[in-house]
Amino acid sequence: MSGTRMGDRLSSLPDDLIHKILSFVCIKHAVQTSVLSPRWRFIWTSMPYLNFLSEDFPSLPHFAKAVTNVLSRRNDRIEVASLTLSLHGRVSLALVKRILNYAFSHNVQHMTVTCLIEKKIELPLSLFRSRSLKHLTLVGSVDRSVASTWELPALTTLHLGYVTLYKDEDEDDDDEDEDEYEDEDDEDNNIFSKCPNMKSLTLDGCKIMGSNGLSICHPQLSNLTIENGYWGWNLVYVVVPQLKNLTIENCDWVHLSAPDLTSFIYRSGYSLKFYTDNLPSLEEVDLCIRKPCKTEISAIVGLLQQFHRVKYLTVNLETIEVFGSLFERHVLVFWC
């Protein structure tokens, strides 16, 4: 089949299908299709999918100019279904704000923002205010104030990757007893309080600086994943009455209140310091403690005792081998 005939077949496709095909490339390449034929000249201006990737441009000034041209020439009556924004190098906050505000004003539903830049950009959480956004992925940004919150009433899925959040040190009382949890439901300490419909939350490689712990208090959350967290010696407070599935990886201090939890996965090089209320609905546990040492065996036993009612328990071979060596010496006492 000749290239001309193939081009004719592509041109005969409906706009919605062409837009879907172009959603897999950055806006730079989508705009370049305008030279193919008169049929393609303005196709990109009505695309509901915007992919701004700064790494596809020779310099940041070129990237900024391209963004300005696209936003000014795009059909303003077309809503934005999804925005993918990838930032490399030194990008101005003003440009980021302009892109985000444009997407929010056009009822964006899916948004992915990745900041792989020389100097981490500070994105205030107050920038993320939208009544339409349902899925948000934010990777590598910095916010200087945990006191600010996302105002995202329609949000159902949130993924934060390597995000650093700061809380003013004078908000914490260093002399406060670590067993006091009275403020864990306080909205000022819960950045998710204005996301009432959130169902799924992933925190991967995140840091909370200047805080006495991370509070995850949410009435509707059903899926929670915490990976590679940096909380110092502080606890992660999880108070989620509707939580069904919990995954924790490389995070070893958790205070949990989740009476409806049915599935729990834990993978780490340390035994989990796991403080929890009763878990009457828990059915499945997958426990993987990498390279466990004999000095941690009592902590592991204590952890397993909290799962004595589960229907399905999976334990990694390394942990079983540690138990086996202690069985041989008749020093292990364990009941379930």
HELIX and SHEET records of a PDB file:
HELIX    1   1 GLY A    3  SER A   11  1                                   9    
HELIX    2   2 ASP A   15  LEU A   22  1                                   8    
HELIX    3   3 ILE A   27  GLN A   32  1                                   6    
HELIX    4   4 THR A   33  VAL A   35  5                                   3    
HELIX    5   5 PRO A   38  TRP A   40  5                                   3    
HELIX    6   6 ILE A   43  SER A   46  5                                   4    
HELIX    7   7 SER A   54  ASP A   56  5                                   3    
HELIX    8   8 LEU A   60  ARG A   73  1                                  14    
HELIX    9   9 LEU A   93  SER A  105  1                                  13    
HELIX   10  10 LEU A  125  LEU A  127  5                                   3    
HELIX   11  11 GLU A  169  GLU A  171  5                                   3    
HELIX   12  12 GLU A  187  ASN A  189  5                                   3    
HELIX   13  13 LYS A  294  GLU A  296  5                                   3    
HELIX   14  14 ILE A  297  GLN A  305  1                                   9    
HELIX   15  15 LEU A  317  GLU A  328  1                                  12    
SHEET    1   A11 TYR A  49  LEU A  53  0                                        
SHEET    2   A11 SER A  82  HIS A  88  1                                        
SHEET    3   A11 HIS A 110  LEU A 116  1                                        
SHEET    4   A11 HIS A 135  VAL A 139  1                                        
SHEET    5   A11 THR A 157  GLY A 161  1                                        
SHEET    6   A11 SER A 200  ASP A 204  1                                        
SHEET    7   A11 ASN A 223  GLU A 227  1                                        
SHEET    8   A11 ASN A 245  GLU A 249  1                                        
SHEET    9   A11 SER A 263  SER A 268  1                                        
SHEET   10   A11 GLU A 284  ILE A 289  1                                        
SHEET   11   A11 TYR A 312  VAL A 315  1                                        
SHEET    1   B 3 VAL A 142  ASP A 143  0                                        
SHEET    2   B 3 THR A 164  TYR A 166  1                                        
SHEET    3   B 3 LYS A 207  MET A 209  1                                        
SHEET    1   C 4 GLY A 213  CYS A 217  0                                        
SHEET    2   C 4 LEU A 235  VAL A 239  1                                        
SHEET    3   C 4 TRP A 253  SER A 257  1                                        
SHEET    4   C 4 LYS A 273  THR A 276  1                                        
END                                                                             
